[in-house]
Amino acid sequence: MARTNVLGVGVSLINMRMALDTLDRWVANRDRQYVSVCNVHSVMECQRDEDLKRIVNSAGMTTPDGMPLVWLSRLGGHRFVSRVYGPDLMLAEMAASQQSGHRHFFYGGREGIAPRLAQVLGRRFPGTRIVGTLTPPLGSAQDLCSPQTAALINQAAPDIVWVGVSSPKQEFWMSCMRPLLDAPVLIGVGAAFDFHTGSQAQAPPWMQRSGLEWLFRLVHEPRRLWRRYLVDNPWFLYELARQKLGLKRYPAP
């Protein structure tokens, strides 16, 4: 899959239709892949952690989850690229699964969120096959990566495991669990579990389209997110300018 180099992170040149077609092919072929949804915060976390950068660049698909990554792809001549936002990818795949019959498993969220998500999406997409949920205990990605967890998920025989854990923890978990899980596809979707159950407010569509979702989230969670947006966003622009001007080289992933 073609990618664009954003500070050494390979962001897939895709749109939603291409993403869904790829998932369908992976399930049909029983490939063993994972998907990382990537935004500015993800790119900057990769600058801090080479192991994380390796994991993100090893994903079968690294979606342009944030509008700045979409704009960069289009400026590079790839006009077909559009945002493949984790929560939207989940809804689009659920709708497609009414015909494809893909089996889904929800891993993550706070206590009670994953079962509630199964109820919400089951009502919204009748006939969709949701085969299990699991709420993980507190712990690091390594703590939660275990043969016991793999056995519980494998017993349900899903095609797609949706991982609703904070980033970058979910990337480490997917990388660790990938050899242990039979499901063809793992997809880390962060806060999508909370958004779709109404547990957390989501930015209105116009803010998402204009790249202002970060401002909405900052206003709602300033103590948790101020560093992510008020430090990482300016740092991203600075490093991007250096990359575009040739002042700093970022090896292609």
C-alpha positions in Angstrom: 0.0 0.0 0.0 1.4 3.4 -1.1 2.3 5.8 1.8 3.5 9.3 2.3 6.4 10.1 4.6 5.3 12.4 7.4 8.3 12.9 9.7 9.4 9.3 9.1 5.9 7.9 9.6 4.3 6.2 6.6 0.7 7.3 6.3 -1.3 5.2 3.9 -2.6 7.0 0.8 -6.2 5.9 1.0 -9.8 6.9 1.4 -12.7 5.2 3.2 -13.7 3.0 0.2 -10.1 1.8 -0.2 -9.9 1.1 3.5 -13.1 -1.0 3.5 -12.0 -2.9 0.4 -8.6 -3.7 2.1 -10.3 -5.0 5.2 -12.6 -7.1 3.1 -9.6 -8.6 1.3 -7.7 -9.3 4.5 -10.7 -11.1 6.0 -11.3 -13.1 2.8 -7.6 -14.1 2.6 -7.3 -14.7 6.3 -4.4 -12.3 6.4 -3.0 -11.4 9.8 -2.8 -7.6 9.9 -3.4 -4.6 12.2 -4.5 -1.1 11.5 -3.1 2.0 13.2 -5.2 5.2 12.9 -2.8 8.1 12.7 -3.1 11.8 13.5 -0.7 14.5 14.5 -0.4 13.3 18.0 0.5 9.8 16.8 3.2 11.2 14.5 4.7 13.2 17.4 4.5 10.2 19.8 6.6 8.3 17.1 9.3 11.1 17.4 9.6 10.3 21.1 9.7 6.5 20.8 11.4 4.5 18.0 9.7 1.3 19.0 6.3 2.9 18.5 7.4 4.3 15.1 8.5 0.8 14.1 5.1 -0.6 15.2 3.1 2.1 13.3 5.2 1.7 10.2 4.7 -2.1 10.4 0.9 -1.8 10.4 -0.8 -3.2 7.3 -2.6 0.1 7.0 -1.9 3.5 8.8 -4.9 5.6 8.1 -4.9 9.4 7.8 -7.1 9.9 10.9 -6.4 13.6 11.2 -7.2 16.3 8.6 -3.6 17.7 8.5 -2.4 14.4 7.2 -5.1 14.4 4.6 -4.1 17.9 3.5 -0.4 16.9 3.3 -1.3 13.9 1.1 -3.4 16.0 -1.2 -0.7 18.7 -1.5 1.6 15.8 -2.6 -0.7 15.2 -5.6 -2.8 12.5 -4.1 -6.2 14.2 -4.5 -8.2 11.0 -3.8 -7.1 10.8 -0.2 -9.7 11.5 2.4 -9.9 11.2 6.1 -10.2 7.6 7.5 -11.2 8.5 11.1 -11.3 5.6 13.5 -14.9 6.1 14.7 -16.1 6.6 11.1 -14.2 3.5 9.9 -16.0 1.5 12.6 -19.4 2.7 11.5 -18.6 2.2 7.8 -17.3 -1.3 8.4 -20.3 -2.2 10.6 -22.7 -1.1 7.8 -20.7 -3.1 5.2 -20.7 -6.1 7.5 -24.5 -6.4 7.2 -23.8 -7.8 3.7 -20.3 -9.3 4.2 -21.1 -11.1 7.4 -17.8 -10.1 9.1 -17.7 -11.1 12.8 -16.7 -8.4 15.3 -15.2 -8.4 18.8 -14.8 -5.3 21.0 -11.8 -5.1 23.3 -11.3 -2.1 25.5 -13.2 0.8 27.2 -14.0 1.3 30.8 -16.2 -1.1 32.7 -19.5 -1.7 30.9 -18.6 0.3 27.8 -17.8 -2.5 25.4 -21.1 -4.4 26.1 -23.0 -1.2 25.8 -21.3 -0.5 22.4 -22.3 -4.0 21.3 -25.9 -3.1 22.1 -25.8 0.3 20.4 -24.2 -0.9 17.2 -26.3 -4.1 17.2 -29.5 -1.9 17.1 -28.1 0.5 14.6 -26.9 -2.2 12.2 -29.3 -5.1 12.4 -27.8 -8.4 11.5 -24.3 -7.4 12.2 -22.5 -10.3 13.9 -20.9 -9.1 17.2 -19.5 -12.2 18.8 -18.0 -10.9 22.0 -16.7 -8.1 24.2 -13.9 -7.9 26.8 -13.1 -5.0 29.2 -9.4 -5.1 30.1 -8.2 -4.4 33.6 -5.8 -1.6 34.3 -2.2 -2.3 33.2 0.4 -1.7 30.6 0.1 -3.1 27.1 2.6 -5.8 28.1 0.5 -6.6 31.2 -2.6 -7.0 29.0 -0.9 -9.0 26.3 -1.4 -12.6 27.4 -2.2 -16.1 26.1 -5.3 -16.1 28.4 -6.7 -13.0 26.7 -5.9 -14.4 23.3 -7.7 -17.6 24.1 -10.8 -15.7 25.1 -10.9 -13.8 21.9 -10.0 -16.7 19.7 -12.8 -18.8 21.2 -15.3 -16.2 19.8 -13.7 -16.5 16.3 -14.0 -12.9 15.2 -12.8 -11.6 11.8 -12.1 -8.1 13.2 -11.0 -7.1 16.8 -11.8 -3.5 17.5 -9.3 -2.1 20.2 -10.7 0.8 22.2 -7.6 1.6 24.3 -5.8 4.9 24.4 -3.0 5.6 21.9 -0.2 4.6 21.8 -1.0 1.8 24.3 -3.3 0.2 21.7 -0.5 0.1 19.1 1.8 -1.7 21.5 -1.0 -4.1 22.5 -1.9 -4.9 18.9 1.8 -5.5 18.0 2.2 -7.9 20.9 -1.1 -9.7 20.4 -0.9 -10.0 16.6 1.0 -13.4 16.7 -1.4 -14.8 19.3 -4.7 -13.9 17.7 -6.4 -15.9 14.9 -8.6 -12.9 13.8 -7.3 -11.5 10.4 -7.7 -7.9 11.5 -7.0 -5.8 14.6 -8.0 -2.1 14.5 -7.1 0.4 17.1 -9.8 3.1 17.3 -9.0 4.9 20.6 -12.0 6.9 21.9 -14.5 5.4 19.4 -16.0 3.2 22.1 -16.8 6.3 24.2 -18.1 8.4 21.2 -20.5 5.7 19.9 -21.9 5.0 23.4 -22.4 8.7 24.2 -20.0 8.4 27.1 -17.8 11.2 25.6 -18.8 14.2 23.5 -17.7 14.2 19.8 -16.8 17.3 17.8 -19.5 18.3 15.3 -18.9 17.4 11.7 -18.0 20.9 10.6 -15.2 21.0 13.2 -13.9 17.6 12.1 -13.9 18.6 8.4 -12.1 21.9 9.1 -9.4 20.3 11.2 -10.6 21.9 14.5 -11.5 18.7 16.3 -8.5 19.2 18.5 -9.9 22.5 19.8 -13.2 20.9 20.7 -11.4 18.1 22.6 -9.1 20.6 24.3 -12.0 22.7 25.6 -13.7 19.6 27.0 -10.6 17.9 28.5 -8.1 20.7 29.1 -6.2 19.1 31.9 -5.6 15.8 30.1 -5.0 17.1 26.6 -3.3 20.5 26.9 0.2 19.2 26.4 -0.9 17.1 23.4 -2.4 20.1 21.5 -0.5 23.1 22.8 2.9 21.5 22.7 2.7 18.8 20.0 0.8 20.8 17.3 3.4 23.6 17.2 6.3 21.1 17.3 4.7 19.2 14.4 4.5 22.3 12.3 8.2 23.2 13.1 9.4 19.7 12.2 7.3 19.5 9.1 8.7 22.8 7.9 12.2 21.5 8.4 11.3 18.3 6.5 9.8 20.2 3.5 12.7 22.7 3.3 15.2 19.9 3.4 16.7 21.0 6.7 16.1 17.6 8.3 15.9 14.2 6.7 13.4 11.7 7.8 14.2 8.2 6.3 11.3 6.8 4.4 9.5 4.0 6.4 
